[in-house]
Amino acid sequence: FGYLLSIQKQYADAITSFHKALAIDGNHVPTLIHLARTYIETDNIDIAEGLLESVTKGSGWDCAEAWLYLGKICQNTNRVKRAKDCLWYALDLEESSPVRPFSILPACL
């Protein structure tokens, strides 16, 4: 629901919705990324960067989208080396990611 609110530019309600979702599962990577994107849209860059740093150092280390947005933040704040590293890592992840996650395969394979 937060994603829909964010698309409709109802950012305050979207942020509230994302926080409610994170109360259920605080490590849900897609929710954390959408929350960070919403913070970017509302010019809360420091909060967005903190979220993305946390995601990329934790359970979202393999999420290209998180690295992409972190790279864009670094690029916009003139940290060229860090931006380059993040964007290259996002590209590497995107190129090597399967169409479907391997977790859907049966355990017997």
C-alpha positions as MATLAB code, in Angstrom:
seq = 'FGYLLSIQKQYADAITSFHKALAIDGNHVPTLIHLARTYIETDNIDIAEGLLESVTKGSGWDCAEAWLYLGKICQNTNRVKRAKDCLWYALDLEESSPVRPFSILPACL';
ca = [
       0.000    0.000    0.000;
       2.920    2.330    0.733;
       4.196    1.894   -2.805;
       0.841    2.988   -4.227;
       0.774    6.029   -1.953;
       4.313    6.896   -2.983;
       3.404    6.742   -6.664;
       0.466    9.040   -5.930;
       2.942   11.436   -4.264;
       1.256   11.058   -0.882;
       4.662   10.773    0.713;
       3.747   11.251    4.380;
       1.131    8.506    4.196;
       3.507    6.296    2.211;
       6.215    6.652    4.854;
       3.715    5.771    7.574;
       2.594    2.728    5.607;
       6.165    1.550    5.039;
       6.921    1.895    8.747;
       3.857   -0.201    9.584;
       5.054   -2.888    7.188;
       8.515   -2.793    8.739;
       6.960   -3.278   12.178;
       5.881   -6.701   10.903;
       9.181   -7.545    9.194;
      11.941   -5.057    9.868;
      14.297   -6.709    7.379;
      11.995   -6.758    4.355;
      14.381   -5.471    1.706;
      11.814   -4.277   -0.886;
      10.002   -2.239    1.773;
      13.259   -0.701    2.979;
      14.197    0.238   -0.577;
      10.799    1.781   -1.307;
      10.997    3.695    1.963;
      14.445    4.979    1.002;
      13.137    6.021   -2.427;
      10.305    7.900   -0.747;
      12.792    9.671    1.502;
      14.799   10.600   -1.598;
      11.656   12.061   -3.170;
      11.077   14.163   -0.048;
      14.717   15.355    0.032;
      15.529   13.412    3.191;
      18.743   12.203    1.601;
      20.546   11.448    4.872;
      17.771    9.138    6.058;
      17.585    7.435    2.663;
      21.333    6.941    2.605;
      21.320    5.477    6.104;
      18.606    3.015    5.140;
      20.397    1.980    1.972;
      23.739    1.634    3.761;
      22.039   -0.623    6.289;
      20.333   -2.681    3.585;
      23.497   -3.161    1.534;
      25.478   -4.183    4.612;
      22.778   -6.607    5.725;
      20.220   -8.840    4.102;
      20.068   -6.735    0.932;
      23.752   -7.005    0.064;
      22.743   -8.754   -3.160;
      19.999   -6.307   -4.165;
      21.072   -4.347   -7.231;
      18.335   -1.767   -6.723;
      19.632   -0.849   -3.263;
      23.155   -0.392   -4.621;
      21.806    1.650   -7.536;
      19.996    4.142   -5.308;
      22.938    4.327   -2.934;
      25.177    5.066   -5.905;
      22.840    7.801   -7.112;
      22.865    9.418   -3.677;
      26.660    9.321   -3.601;
      26.780   10.752   -7.111;
      24.471   13.619   -6.152;
      26.585   14.391   -3.086;
      29.820   14.472   -5.107;
      31.350   11.291   -3.714;
      32.488   10.065   -7.090;
      34.598    7.090   -5.976;
      31.879    5.685   -3.720;
      29.233    6.314   -6.392;
      31.315    4.498   -8.972;
      31.835    1.519   -6.662;
      28.128    1.280   -5.819;
      26.984    1.615   -9.414;
      29.479   -0.970  -10.684;
      28.421   -3.376   -7.959;
      24.765   -2.844   -8.882;
      25.597   -3.581  -12.506;
      27.525   -6.723  -11.584;
      24.629   -7.953   -9.464;
      22.106   -7.214  -12.177;
      24.127   -9.067  -14.805;
      24.546  -12.141  -12.633;
      21.084  -12.364  -11.103;
      18.795  -15.140  -12.312;
      15.380  -14.397  -13.756;
      13.802  -16.303  -10.855;
      15.439  -16.792   -7.459;
      17.088  -20.131   -6.823;
      15.074  -20.467   -3.627;
      12.056  -21.575   -5.671;
      13.816  -24.770   -6.743;
      12.810  -27.922   -4.910;
      15.185  -29.043   -2.186;
      15.809  -32.356   -3.944;
      17.671  -30.785   -6.864;
];
